[in-house]
Amino acid sequence: MTLEVSTPALLFPAISLLFLSYTNRFLHLSALIRNLHSDWLEKGDALLRAQIDNLRRRLDLIRTMQLFGAISLLLCVISMLTVIARYQIPAVATFCSALILMALSLGCLIYEVWISGGALRILLNAVEETCGPKS
């Protein structure tokens, strides 16, 4: 397989958009956690604590997504440099590694989206306990 410099460069727009998405998710969760934390300090409610725990897991996932994405971008740059230097085997290896890390980042995103409804489920369960199950 011969790798051209334009092939790793194709990931740059995707990585930029993913980082924008990841950063927005991070900022949104940070604001939620701050609000819930201040509410928890005032009320000490176990329901709020459960929501904060859910958001902590999501925050950890977002940091992991960002880390995998950043390393993937770095490996794309290294791959492009090795293509320019005409080292095809390291170029292909670093590009494949970048793709694997991008896939891991996307896998974390899928899992984070899956658990993102957890805080809402906690609230819905509390409403059901208070009002009784829906008939």
Secondary structure, 3 states (H helix, E strand, C coil): CCCCCHHHHCHHHHHHHHHHHHHHHHHHHHHHHHHHHHHHHHHCCHHHHHHHHHHHHHHHHHHHHHHHHHHHHHHHHHHHHHHHCCCHHHHHHHHHHHHHHHHHHHHHHHHHHHHCCHHHHHHHHHHHHHHCCCC
